[in-house]
Amino acid sequence: MDQYSRPQNEEKHSASDNNNVISLQACKVSKEHKQASKLQNLGTRISYNTHQRFKKFVLDKHGKLNGPFALEVENALEFWISNQQHTTFCGLSSLHESGRPRSDKIERFRRIAMQLKQLKSFPYVNHFTLIHQINSVLGNCDKRTFNKYLSAIKKLSKEQITPFAVRPELDISRFVEKIQSDDW
């Protein structure tokens, strides 16, 4: 009977050990799964050259790709996000507490108006000349800011179809009058 009971005890013992091993593995898997759910996979495509340059950067910095590559991608994204120009809602940023545009914007509009008044074709300006004049005052600015100035000028201007013009010209006299008045 000892022979029969001994293997049965060993089987029970080994079965409980096996269950413990399985439950430990399950715990490890569940912990890894919890951590993995916090990580995100970037399923995006980038140009081959950019990918190769980034891989070379990681290799030069760390000497290997596995491990540091994901860390460097995350660092690059964080750096890019934190160094972007923070803009506020355009309705609030362009207006002063009084409801008027900020003084720096008014000054830029006045400089644009002065340059437009010096043109031979004043008060009529074609689209390309208007773009050039705005760029000369604003300098190197982002596209969104440029488009705000352009649309504000267009709102205060009137389109005129002139003979021999490929595109309608803008009568900017109303814009210039508005800028020069104090009710802006």
C-alpha positions as CSV (number, residue, x, y, z in Angstrom):
1,M,0.0,0.0,0.0
2,D,2.8,2.3,0.6
3,Q,3.8,1.9,-3.0
4,Y,0.4,3.0,-4.1
5,S,0.0,5.9,-1.7
6,R,3.5,7.2,-2.4
7,P,3.1,7.8,-6.1
8,Q,-0.3,9.3,-5.5
9,N,1.1,11.7,-3.0
10,E,3.9,12.6,-5.5
11,E,1.4,13.1,-8.2
12,K,-0.7,15.3,-6.0
13,H,2.5,17.2,-4.9
14,S,3.7,17.6,-8.5
15,A,0.3,18.6,-9.7
16,S,0.1,21.3,-7.0
17,D,3.6,22.5,-8.0
18,N,2.5,22.5,-11.6
19,N,-0.5,24.6,-10.7
20,N,1.8,27.0,-8.7
21,V,4.0,27.3,-11.7
22,I,1.1,28.0,-14.0
23,S,-0.4,30.5,-11.6
24,L,3.0,32.3,-11.2
25,Q,3.2,32.5,-15.0
26,A,-0.3,33.8,-15.2
27,C,0.6,36.5,-12.6
28,K,3.6,37.5,-14.7
29,V,1.6,37.5,-17.9
30,S,-1.2,39.6,-16.3
31,K,1.4,42.1,-14.9
32,E,3.0,42.4,-18.3
33,H,-0.4,42.7,-19.9
34,K,-1.3,45.6,-17.5
35,Q,2.0,47.4,-18.4
36,A,1.5,46.7,-22.1
37,S,-1.9,48.3,-22.0
38,K,-0.3,51.5,-20.9
39,L,2.2,51.4,-23.8
40,Q,1.0,52.3,-27.3
41,N,2.2,51.0,-30.6
42,L,2.8,53.6,-33.2
43,G,1.4,52.1,-36.4
44,T,2.5,54.9,-38.7
45,R,4.6,55.1,-41.8
46,I,7.5,57.5,-42.2
47,S,9.9,58.0,-45.0
48,Y,12.7,55.5,-45.5
49,N,15.4,58.2,-45.2
50,T,14.0,59.6,-41.9
51,H,13.8,56.1,-40.5
52,Q,17.4,55.3,-41.5
53,R,18.7,58.6,-40.0
54,F,16.9,58.0,-36.8
55,K,18.2,54.4,-36.5
56,K,21.7,55.8,-37.1
57,F,21.2,58.4,-34.4
58,V,20.1,55.7,-31.9
59,L,22.9,53.4,-32.8
60,D,25.5,56.2,-32.5
61,K,24.1,57.3,-29.1
62,H,23.4,53.9,-27.5
63,G,25.4,51.3,-29.6
64,K,22.2,49.2,-30.1
65,L,18.7,49.5,-31.3
66,N,16.7,47.1,-29.2
67,G,15.4,48.9,-26.1
68,P,16.8,52.4,-26.7
69,F,14.9,52.8,-30.1
70,A,11.5,53.0,-28.4
71,L,12.8,55.3,-25.7
72,E,14.3,57.7,-28.2
73,V,11.1,57.8,-30.3
74,E,9.2,58.7,-27.1
75,N,11.8,61.3,-26.2
76,A,11.7,62.8,-29.7
77,L,7.9,63.1,-29.5
78,E,7.9,64.6,-26.0
79,F,10.6,67.1,-27.1
80,W,8.6,68.1,-30.2
81,I,5.3,68.5,-28.2
82,S,6.9,70.6,-25.4
83,N,8.8,72.9,-27.9
84,Q,5.8,73.7,-30.1
85,Q,4.5,77.3,-30.1
86,H,1.6,77.4,-27.7
87,T,-1.2,79.4,-29.1
88,T,-4.4,80.4,-27.5
89,F,-7.8,80.6,-29.1
90,C,-7.6,83.2,-31.9
91,G,-10.7,85.1,-30.7
92,L,-9.1,85.7,-27.3
93,S,-5.5,86.2,-28.4
94,S,-6.2,88.9,-31.0
95,L,-8.6,90.9,-28.8
96,H,-7.7,93.2,-26.0
97,E,-9.9,93.4,-22.9
98,S,-11.8,96.3,-24.5
99,G,-12.8,94.0,-27.4
100,R,-10.5,95.8,-29.8
101,P,-7.6,94.0,-31.5
102,R,-4.3,94.1,-29.6
103,S,-2.1,97.2,-30.1
104,D,0.6,95.2,-31.8
105,K,-1.8,93.8,-34.4
106,I,-3.2,97.3,-35.0
107,E,0.3,98.5,-35.6
108,R,1.0,95.8,-38.1
109,F,-2.3,96.5,-39.9
110,R,-1.3,100.2,-40.1
111,R,2.1,99.4,-41.5
112,I,0.4,97.1,-44.1
113,A,-2.1,99.9,-45.0
114,M,0.7,102.5,-45.4
115,Q,2.6,100.2,-47.8
116,L,-0.6,99.5,-49.7
117,K,-1.3,103.3,-50.0
118,Q,2.1,103.8,-51.7
119,L,1.3,101.5,-54.5
120,K,0.6,103.0,-57.9
121,S,-2.6,101.0,-58.3
122,F,-4.1,102.2,-55.0
123,P,-6.9,101.6,-54.0
124,Y,-7.0,98.5,-56.2
125,V,-4.6,95.7,-55.3
126,N,-4.4,92.2,-56.8
127,H,-4.1,89.1,-54.7
128,F,-0.4,88.5,-55.2
129,T,0.6,92.1,-54.4
130,L,-1.5,91.9,-51.2
131,I,0.2,88.7,-50.2
132,H,3.6,90.3,-50.9
133,Q,2.8,93.4,-48.8
134,I,1.6,91.3,-45.8
135,N,4.7,89.1,-46.0
136,S,7.0,92.2,-46.0
137,V,5.4,93.5,-42.8
138,L,4.9,90.3,-40.9
139,G,8.2,88.7,-42.0
140,N,8.7,85.1,-41.2
141,C,5.4,84.0,-39.5
142,D,3.4,80.9,-39.5
143,K,0.7,80.2,-42.1
144,R,-2.1,80.5,-39.6
145,T,-1.1,84.0,-38.5
146,F,-0.6,85.1,-42.2
147,N,-4.1,83.8,-43.1
148,K,-5.6,85.7,-40.2
149,Y,-4.2,89.0,-41.5
150,L,-5.1,88.2,-45.1
151,S,-8.7,87.2,-44.3
152,A,-9.2,90.4,-42.1
153,I,-8.0,92.6,-44.9
154,K,-10.2,90.8,-47.4
155,K,-13.3,91.1,-45.1
156,L,-12.8,94.9,-45.1
157,S,-12.1,95.1,-48.9
158,K,-14.4,94.8,-51.8
159,E,-13.7,92.7,-54.9
160,Q,-13.7,94.5,-58.2
161,I,-13.5,92.9,-61.6
162,T,-11.3,95.1,-63.7
163,P,-10.6,94.8,-67.4
164,F,-7.6,92.6,-68.4
165,A,-7.4,91.2,-64.9
166,V,-6.9,87.4,-64.6
167,R,-8.2,87.5,-61.1
168,P,-10.6,90.1,-59.4
169,E,-8.7,92.9,-57.7
170,L,-9.5,94.2,-54.2
171,D,-10.6,97.7,-53.5
172,I,-8.8,98.2,-50.2
173,S,-9.9,101.8,-49.5
174,R,-12.4,100.7,-46.9
175,F,-9.7,98.7,-45.1
176,V,-7.3,101.7,-45.1
177,E,-10.1,104.0,-43.8
178,K,-10.9,101.6,-41.0
179,I,-7.3,101.3,-40.0
180,Q,-6.8,105.0,-39.9
181,S,-9.9,105.7,-37.9
182,D,-10.1,105.3,-34.1
183,D,-13.1,103.0,-34.1
184,W,-11.1,99.9,-35.1
